[in-house]
Amino acid sequence: MLVALASVAQAANNQEPALSAAEKEVVARQIATLRAPADRTLAANWSNAKKVAEWICRPAALPAVRKQDQRAGRVVLGTDELKSLTLETNGRLTGSGLFRTVHGWTDFNFACEVNPETAKVISFQIMPRPAHP
């Protein structure tokens, strides 16, 4: 019985914040642009953190990254690590990501502040990390 209660408590603690109405609208609009039904289903089942990362924060990430390295050409938010994205509130996403330059991929940590009422990014801050060995 205690094991079951501990599992329920742990599951409740792992729940993400709900998206705001504006965030849900942006995510739904972006998912609808995906051509394949399988892609739309896959994206609809992403965690809220992944949805915010991909559809709300990532468009703001490249300009922020280019302020530190003008050669950056692609940004990926989130990695294969299980906890690489954390939706702390519906207004703050933190995590790790990568950006690509002519010299390869560079790891970074980030904090993305979003206005939940408008689903617009207020700020996107990056903090460099050491490169992969």
Secondary structure by P-SEA (a helix, b strand, c coil): caaaaaaaaaaaaaccccccaaaaaaaaaaaaacccaaaaaaaaaccaaaaaaccccccaaaaaaaaacccccccccccccccccccccccbbbbbbccccccccccccbbbbbccccccccbbbbbbccccc
